[in-house]
Amino acid sequence: MNAQSTSQGRPSAPRPGPRPGTDDARVASRAHLFGLANLVVWPLGIVGTLVIYLVRGRRSPYVREQAAQALNLWLTLSLVIICLIVNLVTMFIGSVLFILVLFVVLWVYGLVTGVIGAVAARHGRSFRYPFAWRVF
């Protein structure tokens, strides 16, 4: 999960992160935690993570990488949820239950992977979210 891919698709060695407890590890962890705010007050989590990406990402490649991973996840989930909302508004009642189940699944997925990413970043390990488009 932590392995990076080369241009040929082969995994390369994971890049080491900062020592746990350092400022870079704390800021990278916050980038993942800000994303969790999307579960309550969308899109504030994206805004907080984007600020970290733009401000602190210039100083630390590790913070930039982890903030980019968090942005990729939350932008992906936001796009899927917006599509589901459009579908909910335009579809028949029979699809409502299916869409509500998908909302719950996405919410739980965001919660679990966000916490895992925050813990990994806090311990100085790189983390890539599965099932997220790589925008940044």
C-alpha positions in Angstrom: 0.0 0.0 0.0 2.9 2.3 0.7 4.9 1.4 -2.4 5.2 4.1 -5.1 5.0 3.1 -8.7 7.5 3.8 -11.4 6.5 4.8 -14.9 6.6 1.1 -15.9 4.1 0.2 -13.2 6.6 -1.6 -11.0 6.6 -0.6 -7.3 9.6 1.3 -6.1 10.8 1.5 -2.6 8.6 3.6 -0.3 10.1 6.9 0.6 10.9 7.4 4.2 9.0 10.2 6.0 10.1 12.4 8.9 10.6 11.0 12.3 7.4 10.6 14.3 6.6 13.7 16.4 8.3 16.1 14.2 6.6 19.2 12.8 6.3 17.8 9.3 4.7 14.6 10.7 2.2 16.7 12.7 1.3 18.9 9.7 0.9 15.9 7.4 -1.3 14.3 9.9 -3.5 17.4 10.1 -3.8 17.4 6.3 -5.5 14.0 6.6 -7.6 15.1 9.6 -8.8 18.2 7.9 -10.3 16.0 5.2 -12.4 14.3 7.9 -14.2 17.6 8.3 -15.9 16.9 5.0 -17.9 14.2 6.7 -19.6 16.9 8.7 -19.2 20.2 7.0 -18.4 19.8 3.3 -16.2 21.4 1.7 -14.3 22.8 4.7 -12.1 19.7 4.9 -10.9 20.3 1.3 -10.2 23.9 2.0 -8.1 23.1 5.1 -6.1 20.4 3.3 -5.6 22.7 0.3 -4.2 25.4 2.6 -1.7 22.9 4.0 -0.8 21.8 0.5 -0.2 25.3 -0.8 1.5 26.8 2.3 3.5 24.0 3.9 3.9 21.8 0.9 6.5 24.2 -0.5 8.7 23.6 2.5 8.4 19.9 2.9 8.1 17.3 0.2 6.6 14.9 2.7 3.8 17.3 3.7 3.2 18.1 0.1 2.9 14.4 -0.8 0.5 13.6 2.1 -1.6 16.7 1.6 -1.9 15.7 -2.1 -3.0 12.2 -1.1 -5.7 13.6 1.2 -6.9 16.1 -1.5 -7.1 13.2 -4.0 -9.3 11.2 -1.7 -11.7 14.0 -0.7 -12.0 15.4 -4.3 -12.8 11.8 -5.5 -15.4 11.3 -2.8 -16.9 14.7 -3.3 -17.3 14.1 -7.0 -18.9 10.7 -6.4 -21.3 12.2 -3.8 -22.2 15.1 -6.1 -23.1 12.5 -8.8 -25.1 10.5 -6.3 -27.0 13.6 -5.3 -27.8 14.4 -8.9 -28.9 10.8 -9.3 -31.0 10.9 -6.2 -32.8 14.0 -7.4 -33.4 12.7 -10.9 -34.1 9.0 -10.3 -37.2 7.1 -9.1 -37.9 6.2 -5.5 -36.7 2.6 -6.1 -33.1 3.8 -6.3 -33.3 5.9 -3.1 -32.4 3.0 -0.9 -29.4 2.0 -3.1 -28.1 5.6 -3.1 -28.5 6.0 0.7 -26.5 2.8 1.2 -23.8 4.2 -1.1 -23.8 7.4 1.0 -23.2 5.4 4.2 -20.5 3.3 2.5 -18.7 6.3 1.3 -19.0 8.1 4.6 -17.6 5.1 6.5 -14.8 4.6 3.9 -13.8 8.3 4.2 -13.8 8.0 8.0 -11.7 4.8 8.2 -9.2 5.8 5.5 -8.9 9.3 6.8 -8.0 8.0 10.3 -5.6 5.5 8.8 -3.9 8.2 6.8 -3.6 10.5 9.7 -2.1 7.8 11.9 0.4 6.8 9.2 1.4 10.4 8.6 1.8 11.0 12.3 4.2 8.1 12.5 6.2 9.4 9.5 5.0 6.8 7.0 3.7 7.7 3.5 0.1 6.8 2.8 -1.8 6.5 -0.5 -5.5 6.2 -0.4 -6.9 3.3 -2.4 -9.7 4.2 -4.9 -8.8 7.9 -5.2 -8.0 9.6 -8.5 -4.5 11.1 -8.5 -5.2 14.7 -9.2 -2.3 16.2 -7.3 
